[in-house]
Amino acid sequence: LLMTKKTRSISEFLTVGTVTVGVVVFNMAAPVKPGKGGGSDSAYGLGLIVASLVLDGLTGGIQDRVKEKLAEINPGKDKKPKMTSFESMFYTNIAGAVVALVLCVGSGQMQEGIALCQASPDFVWALTLFGLSSSVGQCFIYYTINEFSPLILSTVTTTRKIFSTVYSVFRSPDNSLNQEQWMGCMLVFAGILGEMVAKQLSHKPKEEKKKE
């Protein structure tokens, strides 16, 4: 909101708030399995989490700014100009690779990684498959960002995670959820369904105006 200066409807705020509360309730209510208790928190670890959340929040705004700037430098076009999903994916991954390389070299982990790849061909094969599957997944992610918006992408990815969790529960009885976790799931679904209903109701007045 601060970067794009766009106004959001009350229904969008309610959707984001409801989904966020649902995800928090679901994660906080998860029981700790025996032998898998969490370690003590550190200022460094908490700082990394905060930085990750801040940067993740800025990403959507930056993506919207890119669209706006591209339209500003290409005035007079019949169709609103925009980058293709593959262009967005290419430049984002190039920037990510440069940052990862700098951090890898700076932390001294480059040699350890190369040694691991040389010692374990199976690991290299698994890493290659992971990279390929991730690339295919990114095609859908960047298509959603370019054709719709980062907010829609966040809704889609959150819904996918919740559906995956629910599916794993029905597939394996060992992955049962407690009452609080089911409540978190219901909050997420309620937020998403509420947004869908609000959009349908907002489209009806527009369609009636067009008919008139």
Salt bridges, closest charged atoms under 4 A:
GLU12 OE2 - ARG8 NH1 3.99
GLU72 OE1 - LYS69 NZ 3.67
GLU147 OE1 - LYS82 NZ 3.07
